[in-house]
């Protein structure tokens, strides 16, 4: 009988506790729902902040790449007249082979450096005049068999880096006097 009394007392205590818990849970239900809503709102804010931060990182990476490319373009553009001068120096006849070999080696070094940076010289001689790649500095009557608006001579080459024109060519174009 003692066991039954103890079992009954345990059952009553358990029922009382369940009722108390139900009452306490009933009182906390609006608070719990409010806390869950606040947690959900904070989580969404966190997700938006993370997305904004990722976009910020990508934008900064793009801007740094653009700044780097602009700096590279600036330095390379300053070397183009030096290359032009080396090419002109090589056109002169000289008996000093050491000087000529040194100029050729220096020119090859510059050309290799430009190639490694993705810069290409564009030769327009004999091609139709393209104002995107060339600036006409003079015109001459077209020789026989040469069409109008054909590039006859290049005073300076055009250089491109990827799709960007670093420098337009300076050319003489075939044009009739009429």
Helices and strands as residue ranges (DSSP letters): H 2-91, H 97-116, E 119-122, E 134-140, E 151-156, E 158-161, E 164-167, E 169-174
